[in-house]
């Protein structure tokens, strides 16, 4: 399967982010720590949580995109990531499970009581026979996910031992600045997340989007230290998490660190049936058939 024409620029962004993270780790004395263990967070599993029920798009994982179910498209792209030792689909629906087994994916059945993808990943992790150090939560509605971005968030976590979570952001288009479905992110000068919001952040006195400011859009992919993932599932919901309806805020509110890399990549998720045609057009343009 061919990569998009923007892969080289994506790799450049990611490499820059990884180099910056390495320098930061050295500055806080992490170099010696990493030197003692070359296998630090070395075993990595990618988990694609998928559920059938959805208020906006029921059965979304099974929607056909140029002749293949969307979940298959996402799985195939994820398998191209060099850092993943294993990729599995975690679901509570037999229709999705049967479909995934049909194209060769490993499937872990999870409970219907999982409130979000992170909890589903944690349950799947506990059921896997092998032990892993890093878990990558890969959104099942990202059929154009770039393998380089998966590798980028994994490597960012591997070189930042003080972080328990890593994720990716990209440039936010000015026209999306006030869209609550576009999650914004701000980071500190060491590449760690400060805050995520559905509102515009930072927010200036004019109350308008500043077309010259480099706002950042949060991409759905995220990786966890596997030990922290178990802790996360036991943490109680927090006020900011509930108000913004954003899982990652529970991590920050509890004082944990989250590493962020910036990539040159547009978000191409499938949220509604109308998005399918857009995705198919992009795939034809990029020859991702």
Backbone torsions as a table, in degrees:
resi	resn	phi	psi	omega
1	UNK	NA	127.1	-175.5
2	UNK	-77.0	148.4	176.0
3	UNK	-85.1	161.7	-179.6
4	UNK	-70.0	163.9	-179.2
5	UNK	-66.8	-18.3	-178.7
6	UNK	-91.3	8.1	-175.9
7	UNK	-60.3	-40.1	-177.3
8	UNK	-63.9	-41.0	179.0
9	UNK	-70.1	-33.0	176.9
10	UNK	-63.6	-42.3	179.9
11	UNK	-62.8	-37.7	-179.7
12	UNK	-63.1	-47.0	178.1
13	UNK	-58.3	-46.5	-175.2
14	UNK	-66.3	-44.4	179.3
15	UNK	-60.1	-42.0	178.1
16	UNK	-60.4	-42.6	180.0
17	UNK	-63.9	-39.5	-179.3
18	UNK	-69.1	-41.1	178.3
19	UNK	-62.4	-40.3	178.8
20	UNK	-64.3	-40.8	180.0
21	UNK	-64.3	-38.6	179.5
22	UNK	-64.0	-41.6	179.1
23	UNK	-63.5	-39.9	178.9
24	UNK	-64.0	-43.4	-179.9
25	UNK	-60.7	-40.2	179.3
26	UNK	-65.3	-38.9	-177.0
27	UNK	-64.5	-28.1	-179.8
28	UNK	-99.5	15.1	175.0
29	UNK	83.0	18.8	-176.9
30	UNK	-83.0	-16.5	-176.5
31	UNK	-58.4	-44.9	-179.9
32	UNK	-64.0	-38.1	-179.6
33	UNK	-63.6	-45.8	-179.4
34	UNK	-67.6	-33.6	-179.3
35	UNK	-64.1	-27.5	-179.3
36	UNK	-75.1	-21.8	-177.0
37	UNK	-139.7	99.2	179.8
38	UNK	-70.1	-12.6	-178.3
39	UNK	-102.1	21.4	-179.9
40	UNK	-57.8	119.2	-179.4
41	UNK	49.0	46.6	-173.1
42	UNK	-86.9	-27.6	-176.0
43	UNK	-92.0	119.5	-170.4
44	UNK	-126.3	131.8	175.5
45	UNK	-121.5	136.5	173.7
46	UNK	-99.2	127.1	-180.0
47	UNK	-119.1	128.2	178.9
48	UNK	-107.0	99.3	177.9
49	UNK	-73.7	136.3	-177.5
50	UNK	-144.1	130.5	175.7
51	UNK	-128.7	152.7	-176.4
52	UNK	-82.5	-42.1	-176.7
53	UNK	-73.2	134.2	176.8
54	UNK	-159.2	132.1	-177.2
55	UNK	-66.3	-32.0	-177.4
56	UNK	-94.8	-23.9	-173.4
57	UNK	-158.5	82.7	-178.6
58	UNK	-66.1	138.0	179.1
59	UNK	72.6	20.7	-174.9
60	UNK	-54.1	-42.3	-178.3
61	UNK	-58.7	-24.0	-175.9
62	UNK	-97.4	0.0	-179.2
63	UNK	-62.7	139.5	-178.3
64	UNK	-79.0	129.9	175.1
65	UNK	-124.8	106.3	-175.4
66	UNK	49.4	47.8	172.4
67	UNK	88.4	-0.7	177.9
68	UNK	-129.4	146.5	175.4
69	UNK	-61.0	145.9	-177.9
70	UNK	-58.4	-38.3	-179.5
71	UNK	-62.6	-33.7	177.0
72	UNK	-68.4	-41.7	178.1
73	UNK	-58.2	-45.4	-179.4
74	UNK	-65.4	-42.8	179.8
75	UNK	-62.1	-44.3	-179.4
76	UNK	-63.3	-40.9	178.6
77	UNK	-67.3	-39.2	-179.0
78	UNK	-65.3	-35.6	-178.5
79	UNK	-64.7	-16.6	179.9
80	UNK	-81.4	-11.1	-179.6
81	UNK	-71.0	129.7	-174.6
82	UNK	-75.8	-20.1	-176.0
83	UNK	-86.0	-12.7	-175.4
84	UNK	-86.9	123.5	175.6
85	UNK	-81.5	-23.8	-175.9
86	UNK	-158.0	147.6	176.3
87	UNK	-130.3	129.0	179.0
88	UNK	-133.0	158.4	173.3
89	UNK	-105.5	132.1	178.2
90	UNK	-112.4	119.2	-176.6
91	UNK	-145.7	162.8	176.0
92	UNK	-113.2	10.2	-173.4
93	UNK	-122.0	126.8	-177.5
94	UNK	-66.8	-28.0	178.3
95	UNK	-64.9	-42.7	177.1
96	UNK	-68.1	-43.1	-179.3
97	UNK	-59.8	-45.9	-179.7
98	UNK	-62.4	-41.1	179.5
99	UNK	-62.1	-46.1	-176.5
100	UNK	-67.5	-40.7	176.7
101	UNK	-62.6	-31.8	-179.1
102	UNK	-64.5	-32.5	178.4
103	UNK	-100.9	10.3	170.4
104	UNK	100.0	7.0	-179.1
105	UNK	-81.4	147.8	170.3
106	UNK	-79.0	138.9	-175.6
107	UNK	-125.9	135.9	172.9
108	UNK	-115.5	122.2	178.4
109	UNK	-81.7	131.5	-178.4
110	UNK	-123.7	169.7	-174.8
111	UNK	-73.6	149.9	175.0
112	UNK	-70.8	-14.9	-176.6
113	UNK	-80.6	-6.7	178.4
114	UNK	-60.4	126.0	-175.4
115	UNK	-83.8	-18.5	-178.8
116	UNK	-159.4	176.9	-177.4
117	UNK	-65.1	-31.7	-179.6
118	UNK	-66.3	-44.2	177.5
119	UNK	-64.0	-35.7	178.6
120	UNK	-67.2	-38.5	176.8
121	UNK	-63.3	-41.0	-179.1
122	UNK	-64.2	-43.0	179.1
123	UNK	-65.3	-40.6	178.5
124	UNK	-64.2	-40.4	179.2
125	UNK	-59.1	-42.3	-179.2
126	UNK	-65.9	-26.2	-177.4
127	UNK	-90.2	-12.3	179.0
128	UNK	-71.8	140.8	-179.2
129	UNK	-70.0	-40.8	-179.9
130	UNK	-84.6	156.0	178.2
131	UNK	-98.3	141.2	-179.3
132	UNK	-129.3	152.1	-179.4
133	UNK	-92.0	-31.4	-177.5
134	UNK	-129.3	137.1	176.1
135	UNK	-118.3	124.6	177.5
136	UNK	-102.7	119.3	177.6
137	UNK	-88.3	107.5	-176.1
138	UNK	-104.5	120.9	-178.4
139	UNK	-64.9	127.1	-177.3
140	UNK	-70.9	-14.0	-179.7
141	UNK	-101.0	28.6	177.0
142	UNK	-118.4	71.3	-177.0
143	UNK	-67.3	-10.1	177.8
144	UNK	-109.9	19.7	-179.5
145	UNK	-56.0	134.4	-179.3
146	UNK	-87.2	127.7	177.9
147	UNK	-56.3	-32.6	-179.8
148	UNK	-64.3	-30.5	178.9
149	UNK	-72.7	-39.5	175.4
150	UNK	-58.7	-48.3	179.0
151	UNK	-61.5	-37.2	-178.5
152	UNK	-63.4	-45.8	-178.8
153	UNK	-70.7	-31.4	177.1
154	UNK	-65.8	-49.1	-177.9
155	UNK	-65.8	-34.5	177.6
156	UNK	-61.2	-40.2	179.1
157	UNK	-72.0	-35.1	-178.2
158	UNK	-67.5	-30.1	-178.9
159	UNK	-98.6	6.0	179.1
160	UNK	-125.2	79.9	-175.5
161	UNK	-64.7	-16.4	178.3
162	UNK	-86.8	-3.5	177.9
163	UNK	-101.3	150.1	178.2
164	UNK	-114.4	0.1	-169.2
165	UNK	-154.6	144.6	172.7
166	UNK	-141.4	153.6	-178.2
167	UNK	-154.7	-179.4	-176.7
168	UNK	-129.6	148.5	174.4
169	UNK	-129.6	163.9	175.1
170	UNK	-142.4	175.5	-179.0
171	UNK	-67.5	138.2	178.6
172	UNK	-93.9	131.0	176.5
173	UNK	-71.2	136.5	-178.3
174	UNK	-53.2	-36.4	-178.1
175	UNK	-68.7	-15.1	178.6
176	UNK	-99.1	4.8	-174.2
177	UNK	-58.9	-34.5	-176.8
178	UNK	-104.9	10.0	178.7
179	UNK	-82.5	115.0	-178.2
180	UNK	-66.9	-14.5	176.9
181	UNK	-82.6	-9.7	176.8
182	UNK	-101.2	107.3	-175.9
183	UNK	-82.0	128.1	-178.6
184	UNK	-99.9	158.4	-177.1
185	UNK	-141.1	144.3	170.7
186	UNK	-124.7	143.8	-177.6
187	UNK	-127.8	160.2	176.7
188	UNK	-85.3	-179.9	-175.0
189	UNK	-78.2	4.3	174.1
190	UNK	-108.9	6.0	176.4
191	UNK	84.1	22.0	177.4
192	UNK	-107.9	145.1	-177.5
193	UNK	-66.4	136.7	172.7
194	UNK	-98.9	-45.8	-176.7
195	UNK	-163.5	154.8	173.4
196	UNK	-124.0	145.8	179.7
197	UNK	-155.5	152.2	172.1
198	UNK	-81.7	-18.3	175.8
199	UNK	-85.7	174.6	-179.5
200	UNK	-76.9	121.1	174.4
201	UNK	-133.6	136.1	-6.7
202	UNK	-68.6	159.4	-176.5
203	UNK	-112.7	123.0	-176.4
204	UNK	-95.0	172.3	-174.8
205	UNK	-64.0	-27.0	-178.2
206	UNK	-73.7	-20.5	-177.7
207	UNK	75.3	12.7	-178.6
208	UNK	-119.8	159.7	176.5
209	UNK	-70.3	128.8	176.6
210	UNK	-88.8	110.0	-175.6
211	UNK	-64.4	-14.5	-178.6
212	UNK	-97.4	-4.0	-178.3
213	UNK	-90.7	137.9	-179.0
214	UNK	-82.0	70.8	176.1
215	UNK	-62.6	152.3	-178.3
216	UNK	-120.7	135.0	178.9
217	UNK	-100.2	130.1	179.0
218	UNK	-79.1	130.4	173.7
219	UNK	-93.6	151.3	-171.2
220	UNK	-67.9	-23.8	-174.8
221	UNK	-68.0	140.6	179.0
222	UNK	-154.8	149.0	177.9
223	UNK	-123.1	147.9	-177.5
224	UNK	-124.3	145.8	161.5
225	UNK	-64.2	130.1	-173.0
226	UNK	-61.1	-34.9	178.5
227	UNK	-67.0	-38.9	179.0
228	UNK	-68.6	-32.0	-179.4
229	UNK	-58.0	-37.7	177.4
230	UNK	-67.9	-39.3	177.7
231	UNK	-64.4	-43.4	-177.7
232	UNK	-56.2	-43.2	-176.9
233	UNK	-66.3	-18.7	-179.8
234	UNK	-95.1	-10.7	179.5
235	UNK	-72.7	139.9	178.3
236	UNK	-74.2	150.3	176.3
237	UNK	-55.7	145.8	-177.4
238	UNK	-111.8	158.9	-176.2
239	UNK	-57.2	-46.5	-178.9
240	UNK	-66.9	-39.1	177.6
241	UNK	-58.4	-46.1	-177.5
242	UNK	-69.2	-39.2	-177.7
243	UNK	-68.6	-42.0	-178.7
244	UNK	-89.7	-16.0	-174.5
245	UNK	57.5	52.0	179.6
246	UNK	-132.4	118.1	-176.6
247	UNK	-58.4	-40.5	-172.7
248	UNK	-65.1	-19.5	179.7
249	UNK	-68.2	-26.7	177.2
250	UNK	-64.2	-32.9	177.6
251	UNK	-64.6	-50.0	-177.6
252	UNK	-67.4	-40.8	-178.6
253	UNK	-63.2	-25.5	178.9
254	UNK	-91.9	7.3	172.6
255	UNK	86.3	10.0	178.8
256	UNK	-85.7	155.7	-178.4
257	UNK	-98.0	143.7	-177.3
258	UNK	-128.9	119.9	-179.2
259	UNK	-85.2	140.7	-177.0
260	UNK	-126.8	132.3	171.8
261	UNK	-113.8	148.9	176.9
262	UNK	-104.3	134.8	179.8
263	UNK	-128.5	156.7	177.7
264	UNK	-94.5	86.2	-172.4
265	UNK	-154.0	131.8	176.3
266	UNK	-86.4	144.0	178.6
267	UNK	-75.5	127.8	-179.0
268	UNK	-130.7	53.4	178.4
269	UNK	-81.3	162.3	177.2
270	UNK	-108.4	105.0	-179.2
271	UNK	-100.7	-33.5	-177.9
272	UNK	-135.2	164.5	177.8
273	UNK	-56.1	-28.8	-179.6
274	UNK	-66.0	-22.6	-177.6
275	UNK	-74.9	-19.7	-176.0
276	UNK	-61.6	-45.9	-179.6
277	UNK	-62.2	-37.6	178.5
278	UNK	-63.7	-42.9	179.7
279	UNK	-64.1	-43.3	-179.8
280	UNK	-62.7	-37.7	178.4
281	UNK	-64.4	-42.3	178.9
282	UNK	-64.5	-39.5	-179.7
283	UNK	-65.9	-38.2	177.1
284	UNK	-65.4	-41.8	179.8
285	UNK	-61.1	-37.3	-176.0
286	UNK	-94.5	2.5	-179.8
287	UNK	59.4	39.6	178.2
288	UNK	-100.1	66.0	-174.8
289	UNK	-98.1	NA	NA
